[in-house]
Amino acid sequence: MKALFLFTVMFFVGMISRSEEIFFPSKEGTVLIYKTYDKKDKEVNTVKYTITHLKTTGNKTDITYLCESMDPKGKLVFKDEITIQKVGDKLYCDMSKFINKAAFQKDGQIPAEVEITGNNMEIPSNPNLGDMLPDANIVMSMSMGIIKMKMSADVVNRKVESIEDITVKGGTFKCWKFTSDVNSSAMGFKMNTKNVEWYAKGIGMVKTESYDKKGNLQSHTDLIEVLR
């Protein structure tokens, strides 16, 4: 069951004319590719994110992107189209990266009958070191005959920790380090982890690490390629 909570990263994107002030790309067609590894550094999956559409009305921008998740052999597990929002100087991101959406897939798609509730994660464009950020949560459920499959995640104690230079296969980036505690549940199985994420302006998420309550690394995700 722990595999349900391997941190299969979701890339978040945003758009504003002064792109140097935010963490995310601003061009349709931009592609970012990530790989996730388990605690033994064995590859778990590859996730490809492609910006497909940007729509701006006033100070609000809707960003649509295609997420394609593949197994270590390159076989497509599922794909999903997600829209997130940028309002003013804040981005509101989809929380599904904290849930193993592959568990809900059917024929490579996320069924329409999947119920999703909760609030989106807020990421400011210009965070200050030491800032505490709002909590976020998500619940995904789907009825399967007489069984209702349900997963949830609460992300709390979110903090802006530091600014660091991070090197991954995709390059070296000046990053803001965010930490949080994630309390997850799936079919009665509970798991508490500490997550560390590094974001670079103009790129988005560069690297993530997930630790158990004893401080042992459980998984990590790295940006491996950027295509513009």
C-alpha positions in Angstrom: 0.0 0.0 0.0 2.9 2.4 0.6 3.4 2.5 -3.2 0.1 4.4 -3.3 1.9 7.3 -1.7 5.1 7.4 -3.7 5.4 11.0 -4.5 4.5 11.1 -8.2 5.1 14.7 -8.9 2.7 17.0 -10.6 4.1 20.0 -12.5 2.3 23.3 -12.0 2.4 26.1 -14.6 1.3 29.8 -14.6 1.4 32.8 -16.9 2.0 36.6 -16.4 3.7 39.2 -18.6 6.4 39.8 -16.0 7.4 36.1 -15.9 10.6 36.7 -13.9 8.4 37.4 -10.9 6.7 34.0 -10.7 7.9 30.4 -10.5 6.3 29.0 -13.6 6.7 28.9 -17.4 4.4 31.1 -19.5 4.5 29.6 -23.0 2.2 27.1 -24.7 4.0 24.0 -25.8 6.5 24.1 -22.9 7.3 20.5 -21.8 8.8 19.4 -18.5 9.7 15.8 -17.8 10.3 14.3 -14.3 11.4 11.0 -13.0 10.4 9.6 -9.5 12.6 7.1 -7.6 11.9 5.1 -4.5 14.0 4.9 -1.3 16.3 2.4 -3.0 16.8 4.9 -5.9 14.8 2.6 -8.2 12.8 4.4 -10.9 9.1 4.4 -10.2 7.7 6.4 -13.1 8.1 9.3 -15.6 5.7 12.1 -15.8 5.5 14.5 -18.7 3.7 17.9 -18.4 2.8 19.9 -21.5 1.3 23.4 -21.4 -1.7 23.2 -23.8 -3.6 26.4 -23.3 -3.5 29.7 -21.5 -6.5 32.0 -21.1 -6.3 35.4 -19.3 -9.2 37.5 -18.2 -8.3 40.6 -16.2 -6.0 39.5 -13.3 -7.1 35.8 -13.7 -5.3 33.2 -15.8 -6.5 29.7 -16.5 -3.7 27.3 -17.3 -4.5 24.0 -18.9 -1.8 21.3 -19.2 -1.6 17.6 -20.2 -0.1 15.2 -17.7 1.1 11.9 -19.0 2.3 9.3 -16.5 4.5 6.4 -17.7 5.9 3.3 -16.0 9.7 2.6 -15.9 9.4 0.8 -19.3 7.9 3.9 -20.9 4.3 2.4 -21.1 1.6 5.0 -20.6 -0.3 4.4 -17.4 -2.7 7.3 -17.6 -3.1 10.8 -18.9 -5.2 13.6 -17.6 -5.9 17.2 -18.5 -5.9 19.7 -15.6 -6.6 23.4 -15.4 -5.2 25.5 -12.6 -5.6 29.2 -11.9 -3.4 32.3 -11.3 -5.2 35.1 -9.5 -3.2 38.3 -8.9 0.1 37.3 -7.4 -0.9 33.9 -6.3 -1.2 30.5 -8.1 -3.8 28.0 -7.0 -2.5 24.5 -7.8 -4.2 21.2 -8.3 -3.7 19.0 -5.2 -3.8 15.7 -7.0 0.0 15.3 -7.0 -0.5 14.1 -3.4 -2.8 11.2 -4.5 -1.8 8.2 -6.6 -4.3 8.9 -9.4 -3.1 5.8 -11.3 -5.1 3.8 -8.8 -8.3 5.4 -10.3 -7.4 5.1 -14.0 -9.4 3.0 -16.4 -8.1 2.3 -19.8 -5.5 5.0 -19.4 -8.0 7.7 -18.4 -9.3 9.1 -15.1 -13.1 8.2 -15.1 -15.6 11.1 -15.0 -17.3 9.5 -12.0 -14.3 10.1 -9.8 -15.4 12.6 -7.1 -12.8 15.2 -6.1 -13.2 17.6 -3.2 -10.9 19.9 -1.2 -9.1 23.2 -1.8 -6.2 24.0 -4.1 -2.7 24.7 -2.9 -1.7 28.3 -2.8 1.8 29.4 -4.0 2.7 33.1 -3.8 4.8 34.6 -6.6 7.1 36.4 -4.2 7.4 34.5 -0.9 9.4 35.7 2.0 11.8 33.4 3.9 10.0 32.1 7.0 6.5 32.6 5.7 3.9 30.1 6.7 1.5 29.2 3.9 -2.1 28.1 4.0 -3.0 24.4 4.5 -4.5 22.4 1.7 -6.3 19.1 1.3 -7.9 16.8 -1.3 -10.2 13.8 -1.2 -10.7 11.5 -4.2 -13.3 8.8 -4.2 -15.0 6.4 -6.7 -17.6 3.7 -6.2 -16.6 0.3 -7.5 -19.6 -2.0 -7.1 -20.3 -2.3 -3.4 -16.9 -0.8 -2.5 -16.1 2.9 -2.4 -12.4 3.6 -3.1 -11.3 6.7 -1.2 -7.9 8.5 -0.8 -7.2 11.7 0.9 -4.2 14.0 1.8 -3.9 17.0 4.1 -0.9 19.2 3.6 -0.1 21.3 6.7 2.8 23.2 8.3 3.8 24.7 4.9 6.8 26.9 5.3 9.2 28.8 3.0 12.6 27.7 4.3 15.5 29.0 2.2 16.9 29.9 -1.2 19.3 27.3 -2.6 21.1 26.4 -5.9 19.8 22.9 -6.9 21.4 20.7 -9.6 19.4 18.0 -11.3 19.7 16.3 -14.7 17.6 19.1 -16.2 20.1 21.8 -15.1 21.1 24.0 -12.2 18.5 26.4 -10.8 18.2 29.0 -8.1 15.3 27.6 -6.0 13.0 28.4 -3.1 12.8 25.6 -0.7 9.3 24.8 0.7 8.6 22.2 3.4 5.3 20.6 4.6 3.8 17.7 6.5 1.5 15.4 4.5 -1.1 13.2 6.3 -2.4 10.7 3.8 -5.0 8.0 3.9 -6.1 5.2 1.4 -8.7 2.5 2.2 -8.0 2.8 5.9 -4.2 2.8 5.5 -2.6 6.0 6.9 0.8 7.5 6.2 2.5 10.7 7.5 5.4 12.1 5.6 7.5 15.3 5.5 7.9 16.8 2.1 10.6 19.1 0.7 10.1 20.9 -2.6 12.3 23.2 -4.6 10.8 25.7 -7.0 12.7 27.9 -9.6 11.2 31.0 -11.1 10.4 30.5 -14.8 10.5 26.7 -14.4 8.3 25.5 -11.5 9.1 22.4 -9.5 12.7 21.3 -9.8 13.1 18.6 -7.1 11.0 17.0 -4.4 11.9 14.6 -1.5 9.6 12.7 0.8 10.6 11.5 4.3 9.0 9.2 6.8 8.4 10.2 10.4 11.9 8.9 11.3 13.5 11.1 8.8 14.3 8.4 6.3 14.1 9.3 2.6 11.2 7.4 1.0 11.1 8.9 -2.6 12.4 11.7 -4.6 11.5 13.3 -7.9 13.8 15.2 -10.2 13.4 17.4 -13.3 15.3 15.7 -16.1 14.4 17.7 -19.2 13.0 21.0 -20.3 11.7 21.5 -23.8 10.5 25.0 -24.9 
